Amino acid sequence: MRTQSMAAGALLAFALAVGPAVAAPPSNAKPLSQIVAGIEAVSGFASIKEVDWDSNGYWEIEYFKTDGSKVEVKIDPVTGSPRR
């Protein structure tokens, strides 16, 4: 029992040190369909491999281009622009 409470305390301390996770896109975010449409409009786009919401507050999208190269991009959910 004591081991569990120590582990829970350590996890809580880590979470507080790292900061709060962003569980979902903000209310003023563009719809995911618009974000994906922007990716599909990229020159040489072939197909989307994966779309994930990152707890740091952005969409992480992996896609392939027609030349076979894989692209990973982080997209701001409000502007729809790539993050730097």
C-alpha positions as CSV (number, residue, x, y, z in Angstrom):
1,M,0.0,0.0,0.0
2,R,2.8,2.4,0.9
3,T,4.6,1.7,-2.4
4,Q,1.4,2.6,-4.3
5,S,1.0,5.9,-2.5
6,M,4.7,6.7,-3.1
7,A,4.3,5.9,-6.8
8,A,1.2,8.1,-7.0
9,G,3.0,10.9,-5.3
10,A,5.9,10.7,-7.6
11,L,3.6,10.7,-10.6
12,L,1.7,13.7,-9.3
13,A,5.0,15.6,-8.7
14,F,6.1,14.8,-12.3
15,A,2.8,16.0,-13.7
16,L,3.0,19.3,-11.8
17,A,6.6,19.8,-12.9
18,V,5.8,19.2,-16.5
19,G,2.7,21.3,-16.6
20,P,-0.9,20.5,-17.5
21,A,-1.5,18.3,-20.5
22,V,-3.8,19.6,-23.2
23,A,-6.4,16.9,-23.5
24,A,-8.1,18.1,-26.6
25,P,-8.0,20.9,-29.2
26,P,-9.2,24.3,-27.9
27,S,-12.7,25.4,-28.6
28,N,-11.5,27.9,-31.3
29,A,-9.6,25.2,-33.2
30,K,-10.3,24.5,-36.9
31,P,-12.1,21.3,-37.6
32,L,-9.8,18.4,-38.2
33,S,-11.3,18.0,-41.7
34,Q,-10.0,21.4,-42.6
35,I,-6.5,20.6,-41.2
36,V,-6.4,17.4,-43.2
37,A,-7.7,19.2,-46.4
38,G,-4.7,21.6,-46.0
39,I,-2.3,18.6,-45.9
40,E,-4.0,17.0,-48.9
41,A,-3.5,20.3,-50.8
42,V,0.3,20.1,-50.4
43,S,2.1,19.7,-53.7
44,G,3.1,16.1,-54.2
45,F,0.8,14.7,-51.5
46,A,0.0,11.0,-51.8
47,S,-1.6,9.7,-48.6
48,I,-1.9,10.2,-44.9
49,K,-0.3,7.7,-42.6
50,E,-1.2,8.9,-39.2
51,V,-2.9,11.8,-37.4
52,D,-2.4,12.3,-33.6
53,W,-3.3,14.9,-31.1
54,D,-0.2,15.7,-29.1
55,S,-0.8,16.7,-25.5
56,N,1.5,19.7,-26.0
57,G,-1.3,21.3,-28.0
58,Y,-0.9,20.5,-31.7
59,W,-1.8,18.0,-34.4
60,E,1.0,15.7,-35.4
61,I,0.5,14.4,-38.9
62,E,2.6,11.9,-40.9
63,Y,2.0,11.6,-44.6
64,F,3.6,10.3,-47.8
65,K,4.5,12.3,-50.9
66,T,4.2,10.9,-54.5
67,D,8.0,10.4,-54.5
68,G,7.7,8.0,-51.6
69,S,9.2,10.3,-48.9
70,K,7.5,10.5,-45.5
71,V,6.8,13.9,-44.0
72,E,6.1,14.6,-40.3
73,V,4.5,17.9,-39.5
74,K,3.1,19.6,-36.4
75,I,0.1,21.7,-37.1
76,D,-1.3,24.5,-34.9
77,P,-5.0,23.6,-34.3
78,V,-6.2,27.2,-34.4
79,T,-4.3,28.6,-37.4
80,G,-3.9,25.4,-39.3
81,S,-0.3,26.4,-40.0
82,P,2.8,24.3,-39.3
83,R,4.5,24.9,-36.0
84,R,8.2,25.7,-35.8
